[in-house]
């Protein structure tokens, strides 16, 4: 009897863990599918925006000389669907330029635009900005920069047609300041599509770059000391 009890106890100790049931696996699969289905889907080919309505304008605003490749993209869809290898075959060089274009394509898909990306009223690559005054309290008046259709006054528009824009502020009473904002004759400002207005500026090397900086500066100091000694008559 004791031997039987010992064998049963050992069997309980070394029994393999039971595999999860089919029902549990099904619930886990449903949970994974539900989590994936709730994630927002980014369109492969995004819609143009008022400031960037075509391929040439897109390549112009992101800068780095990509405007010269505009003729290589026959359509808006081609701009956003060509792979890196296909861009190389088209002659988009060097590789860092292709990587830069691919990064900006993804940003545009995600709605991460540069300055002026939220403008609603753009005509021939130009948008007009005006100032709207809002009385928040009897003693506090706020001034906002808004985008209006060309040639229109704020008083002529309904509240639904007045679009507030980011990146621009009011200085003083009537001055609009911000990137690429040029004052207009009768008040307000105008923003026009400019090459490189969305460009990510590259850093420039100082004294040969980070790896050679110490060596170059040391040689420069040696040359300066030698020149000073020569000027003092030691050589």
C-alpha positions in Angstrom: 0.0 0.0 0.0 2.8 2.4 0.9 4.5 1.8 -2.5 1.2 2.6 -4.3 0.8 5.8 -2.4 4.4 6.8 -3.2 3.9 6.1 -6.9 0.7 8.2 -7.0 2.4 11.1 -5.2 5.4 11.0 -7.7 2.9 10.9 -10.6 1.3 14.1 -9.3 4.6 15.8 -8.9 6.0 15.0 -12.4 2.8 15.2 -14.4 3.3 17.5 -17.4 1.4 20.8 -17.5 -1.8 20.6 -19.4 -1.9 22.5 -22.8 -4.3 25.5 -23.0 -7.7 24.5 -24.2 -8.9 25.3 -27.7 -11.4 27.8 -26.3 -8.6 29.8 -24.5 -6.5 29.8 -27.7 -9.6 31.0 -29.7 -10.1 33.9 -27.2 -6.5 35.0 -27.5 -6.7 35.0 -31.3 -9.9 37.1 -31.2 -8.2 39.5 -28.8 -5.2 39.9 -31.2 -7.5 40.4 -34.2 -9.5 43.0 -32.2 -6.4 44.9 -31.2 -5.1 45.0 -34.8 -8.5 46.0 -36.2 -8.7 49.0 -33.8 -5.4 50.5 -35.0 -5.8 53.4 -37.5 -4.9 52.4 -41.0 -2.5 54.8 -42.8 -3.4 55.2 -46.5 -0.7 54.1 -48.9 -1.4 57.1 -51.2 -2.6 60.1 -49.2 -4.7 62.9 -50.7 -3.1 66.2 -51.7 -3.6 69.2 -49.5 -4.3 72.8 -50.6 -0.7 73.9 -50.2 0.7 70.8 -51.8 -1.6 69.8 -54.7 0.8 68.0 -57.0 4.2 66.2 -57.3 6.3 69.2 -58.2 5.0 71.3 -55.2 5.7 68.4 -52.8 9.3 68.0 -54.0 9.7 71.8 -53.9 8.7 72.3 -50.3 10.8 69.4 -48.9 13.9 70.8 -50.6 17.3 69.3 -51.0 17.2 69.7 -54.7 14.4 67.1 -55.2 12.5 69.5 -57.4 14.8 68.5 -60.3 13.3 64.9 -60.2 9.7 66.1 -60.6 9.5 64.9 -64.2 10.4 61.3 -63.2 7.0 61.0 -61.3 4.2 60.9 -63.8 1.4 60.9 -61.2 0.8 61.5 -57.5 0.3 57.8 -57.0 3.7 57.0 -58.5 5.3 59.4 -56.1 4.0 57.5 -53.1 4.2 53.9 -54.4 7.7 53.6 -56.0 10.1 51.6 -53.9 13.7 52.6 -53.0 15.1 50.4 -55.8 12.8 51.9 -58.4 13.8 55.4 -57.2 17.4 54.4 -57.7 16.7 53.2 -61.3 15.0 56.5 -62.0 18.2 58.3 -61.0 17.3 59.7 -57.6 20.8 59.9 -56.1 22.6 59.8 -53.7 21.1 57.2 -51.3 20.6 59.8 -48.5 18.4 61.7 -50.9 16.2 58.7 -51.5 16.0 58.0 -47.7 15.0 61.6 -47.2 12.3 61.4 -49.8 11.0 58.2 -48.2 10.9 59.8 -44.8 8.9 62.7 -46.0 6.5 60.4 -47.9 5.7 58.6 -44.6 5.3 61.9 -42.7 2.9 63.1 -45.4 0.9 59.9 -45.0 0.7 60.4 -41.3 -0.5 64.0 -41.7 2.8 65.5 -40.2 3.1 68.5 -42.5 5.4 71.5 -42.3 4.5 75.1 -42.0 1.4 76.0 -43.9 0.2 72.4 -44.0 -3.1 73.4 -42.3 -3.9 76.2 -44.8 -7.4 75.7 -46.3 -7.5 78.5 -48.9 -4.6 78.4 -51.3 -4.6 79.8 -54.9 -1.6 79.5 -57.3 0.6 78.5 -54.4 -0.3 81.6 -52.3 -2.4 82.0 -49.2 -3.6 85.1 -47.4 -3.5 85.5 -43.6 -5.6 87.9 -41.6 -6.1 88.8 -38.0 -9.3 88.0 -36.0 -10.0 89.7 -32.7 -12.0 87.8 -30.1 -13.2 89.3 -26.9 -12.6 86.6 -24.3 -13.7 88.9 -21.4 -14.7 92.5 -21.2 -11.1 93.4 -20.4 -9.3 90.8 -22.5 -9.2 90.8 -26.3 -7.3 88.0 -28.1 -5.9 88.2 -31.6 -5.5 85.1 -33.8 -4.1 84.5 -37.3 -6.5 82.9 -39.7 -6.5 81.9 -43.4 -9.1 83.5 -45.6 -9.9 83.0 -49.4 -7.8 85.4 -51.6 -9.3 88.9 -51.8 -11.7 88.3 -49.0 -12.1 90.2 -45.7 -12.7 88.5 -42.4 -16.0 90.4 -42.0 -17.3 88.9 -45.3 -16.9 85.3 -44.1 -19.0 83.0 -41.9 -17.4 81.5 -38.9 -17.2 78.1 -40.7 -15.0 79.7 -43.4 -12.5 81.1 -41.0 -9.6 78.7 -40.5 -7.1 79.4 -37.8 -3.5 78.4 -38.7 -0.5 77.3 -36.6 3.0 78.7 -36.6 2.0 82.3 -37.0 1.5 85.0 -34.3 0.3 88.6 -34.0 2.9 91.1 -32.9 1.6 94.4 -31.8 -1.8 95.2 -33.3 -1.6 94.4 -37.0 1.7 92.6 -37.7 1.7 88.9 -38.5 4.9 87.1 -38.0 5.9 83.6 -38.9 8.0 81.6 -41.4 7.6 82.9 -45.0 4.9 85.5 -44.0 5.3 88.6 -46.1 3.2 91.7 -45.2 0.5 92.9 -47.6 -0.2 96.5 -48.5 -3.7 96.7 -47.0 -3.0 94.6 -43.9 -2.5 90.9 -43.3 0.2 88.7 -44.8 0.8 86.4 -47.7 2.5 83.0 -47.6 3.7 81.5 -50.9 5.2 78.1 -51.7 8.9 78.4 -51.4 11.6 75.8 -52.2 12.8 74.1 -49.0 10.1 75.6 -46.7 9.7 72.1 -45.1 13.3 71.1 -45.5 15.1 69.4 -42.7 18.4 71.3 -42.6 21.5 69.2 -42.5 24.3 70.0 -40.1 27.6 71.2 -41.4 31.0 70.0 -40.4 33.1 72.3 -38.3 36.9 71.7 -38.4 36.6 68.5 -40.3 33.8 66.9 -38.4 33.6 65.2 -35.0 36.2 62.5 -35.6 39.0 64.8 -37.0 38.2 67.9 -35.0 40.8 67.5 -32.3 43.5 66.7 -34.8 42.8 69.6 -37.1 42.5 72.1 -34.2 45.8 70.8 -32.8 47.6 71.3 -36.1 46.1 74.8 -36.4 47.4 75.7 -32.9 50.9 74.4 -33.8 50.8 76.5 -37.0 49.7 79.6 -35.2 52.4 79.2 -32.6 55.0 78.7 -35.3 53.8 81.8 -37.2 53.9 83.8 -33.9 57.5 82.7 -33.2 58.5 83.6 -36.8 57.0 87.0 -36.4 59.0 87.5 -33.1 62.2 86.5 -34.8 62.8 83.2 -33.1 63.3 81.4 -36.4 
